[in-house]
Amino acid sequence: MSTTTAAAPSDAVGRFTPLRHSNFRLLVTGTATSALGNAITPIALAFAVLDLGGSAAQLGIVVAAYAAAEVVTALFGGVLGDRVKRQLMLEGSSAACVLTQGLVAVLVIGGWATVPLLAVIGAVNGCLGALAQPSSSAMTRATVPETLLGPAGALRSLLQTSAQVIGFAVGGVLVAAVGAGWAIAVDAATFAVAAFCFSRLTVPQTRAAGERGAILADLGEGLREVLRHRWLVLLLAQALLYHLFFGGAQSVLGPIVVGEDIGRSAWGFSMGAMMVGFVVGGLVCLRWRPRRALLTGTLLLSLTAAFPLAMALHPTLALVLAGAFVHGFGLQIFDVFWQLSIQENVPEEKLARVYSFDMVGSFVARPVGLLLTGPIATAVGLHGWLVVVAAVMGGSALLSTLLPDVRRLERKDA
């Protein structure tokens, strides 16, 4: 179980070298700007629904419409991402989101919005996002030399996470200062910036030789590529478990348990601590280059158990904040090394389809977890179920390291 660390770049220039490539700068500017706006919108949309007199159930319907549309569209997005220019997928999706988010903003500001209308437009936005996301994930490799994939992935993840942190903070301020409609208008503006950045990209795309088959045939080819890598299959299953168990623990049990044991404000602080963990993990990945990156990341993924465990132990604020930080830290490092492993080992012409299967595993499991967590936790006890969640998350990650393919896979830029 060697995790020997290769020599880190000698200075900051080595860590930020991907930014010398104009295509990479345009890609991360576009994706980070979109992440900023997308962090603002959920906050603004929630208050827009409530201002219309909507109930918690109606707000759930609006959010569920977005999530359901993602599940339905993600695999199709992967096929398109390997068939047409990925730049076109990103540019077109962002331009369309300018229109849809702009429409939502106008409806809310003008007083013409209704809850069903917001749900329908939310579903359209979910489709647009899912169509573009596989192409977006696959684009990194086209913007930098292969030797820079490691720092490029870390930089991209760090910038997007930092933009989300800012967006979460700004979202509440904007809603309070200018109203939900104008806050959503800011999101529309961020998509306009992203569309401009993506339109300036000049990147090639490798496609398989010969005529393309039917969509289902393309999906089958993508699935066979996933099944060809045992480490990929195992860790896709690991991602499904993570979203199945932690999705409900975070969204359903966390606010209740932490709110009752410590206070409602503590839950907001814990979400902030988790985001700080993401940022710190991203900074670490700029310097740290373990030769067996996938093994290292999977080991650190077990740290995600710290957050549900901290919530289960009738916690203090310090314990919850520490658990949230460690959770974000371990998850971010795993994600960076996971993305690098996919980028280095999946053929370019199949990359978007592989990413679409990754997305679907997460999208499908999370709604199921949200649905089942409440009844199960009520039956066995909220704190007891959080212990189970922690055991599944930590134990499954550690068990994943026993697979030889996970233990032996080495990064190519080490």
Secondary structure as UniProt FT lines:
FT   HELIX           12..15
FT   HELIX           17..20
FT   HELIX           22..51
FT   TURN            52..53
FT   HELIX           56..83
FT   HELIX           86..110
FT   HELIX           115..138
FT   HELIX           140..143
FT   HELIX           146..148
FT   HELIX           149..178
FT   HELIX           180..199
FT   HELIX           215..228
FT   HELIX           230..248
FT   HELIX           249..253
FT   HELIX           254..261
FT   HELIX           264..287
FT   HELIX           293..301
FT   HELIX           302..305
FT   HELIX           306..312
FT   HELIX           317..345
FT   HELIX           348..350
FT   HELIX           351..380
FT   HELIX           382..400
FT   TURN            401..402
FT   HELIX           404..408
FT   TURN            412..413
//
